[in-house]
């Protein structure tokens, strides 16, 4: 694992968050400055997520298509890219083929 692939100085929730019958699994992390993130994987599926706070989704490995709530257009993202999600909204995400690994940055 490269140093670039690490998030240093964090506390990790031991119990995973399991959504959609195991199609999405993540662990919450808290950084030394108190900011929160989640690190997880989405298996091939089409899922709808709702948000409380704004989020930045960082694609670490794999790829996905995303449609923001209320929009008709799907946009494609792959490893190394990010997309923003407004707070108090929703988005559809479609993962095909390989699992997609992500870091969700809250706030």
C-alpha positions in Angstrom: 0.0 0.0 0.0 1.4 3.4 -0.9 1.7 6.2 1.5 -0.8 8.1 -0.7 -3.4 5.4 0.0 -3.3 6.0 3.8 -5.3 8.3 6.0 -3.0 9.1 8.9 -3.9 9.8 12.6 -7.5 8.5 12.7 -9.9 6.7 15.0 -11.8 4.0 13.3 -15.3 2.7 14.3 -14.8 -1.1 14.9 -18.3 -2.0 13.7 -19.0 -1.6 10.0 -22.0 0.2 8.6 -23.8 -2.3 6.3 -26.4 -0.9 3.9 -28.6 -2.4 1.3 -28.1 -6.0 2.4 -24.4 -5.8 2.2 -24.1 -4.0 -1.2 -22.5 -1.1 0.6 -20.1 -1.5 3.6 -18.2 1.3 5.3 -16.3 2.3 8.4 -16.6 5.7 10.0 -13.4 7.4 10.8 -12.6 10.6 12.9 -9.5 12.6 12.2 -7.4 14.3 15.0 -9.1 17.6 14.1 -12.5 16.1 14.7 -13.6 15.9 11.1 -15.4 12.8 10.0 -15.1 10.6 6.9 -16.3 7.1 5.9 -14.2 4.6 4.0 -16.1 1.9 2.2 -16.9 -0.2 -0.8 -20.0 -0.5 -3.0 -20.6 -3.8 -4.7 -22.2 -3.9 -8.2 -25.7 -2.5 -7.8 -27.9 0.6 -8.3 -28.6 2.3 -5.0 -30.1 5.5 -3.7 -28.5 7.4 -0.8 -29.8 10.3 1.1 -27.6 12.9 2.8 -27.8 15.0 5.9 -24.7 17.1 5.5 -22.9 18.0 2.3 -20.5 15.3 1.1 -17.6 14.9 -1.3 -17.3 11.4 -2.6 -13.7 10.4 -3.6 -13.5 7.4 -5.9 -10.4 5.4 -4.8 -10.8 2.3 -7.1 -13.4 1.2 -9.6 -16.0 3.4 -11.3 -19.6 4.4 -11.0 -22.4 6.4 -12.6 -24.1 9.0 -10.5 -27.5 10.8 -10.9 -28.2 13.6 -8.4 -31.7 13.7 -6.9 -34.1 15.5 -9.3 -31.8 15.3 -12.3 -32.2 13.1 -15.4 -28.6 12.9 -16.4 -26.1 10.2 -15.2 -22.5 11.3 -14.9 -19.5 8.8 -14.9 -16.7 8.8 -12.4 -13.6 6.7 -11.9 -10.7 6.3 -9.6 -9.0 9.6 -8.8 -12.1 11.6 -9.3 -14.6 13.2 -6.9 -18.2 14.4 -6.9 -20.1 16.7 -4.6 -23.5 16.0 -3.0 -25.5 18.7 -1.4 -26.8 18.4 2.1 -30.4 17.2 2.7 -30.5 15.7 -0.8 -30.2 12.3 -2.5 -28.3 10.6 -5.3 -28.5 7.4 -7.2 -25.2 5.5 -7.8 -24.7 2.6 -10.2 -21.7 0.3 -9.9 -21.2 -2.3 -12.7 -18.6 -5.0 -12.8 -16.0 -4.5 -10.1 -16.7 -3.1 -6.6 -16.1 0.7 -6.2 -13.9 1.8 -3.2 -14.5 5.3 -1.8 -13.8 7.8 0.9 -16.8 10.1 1.8 -15.7 13.4 3.2 -18.5 15.0 5.3 -19.3 18.7 5.7 
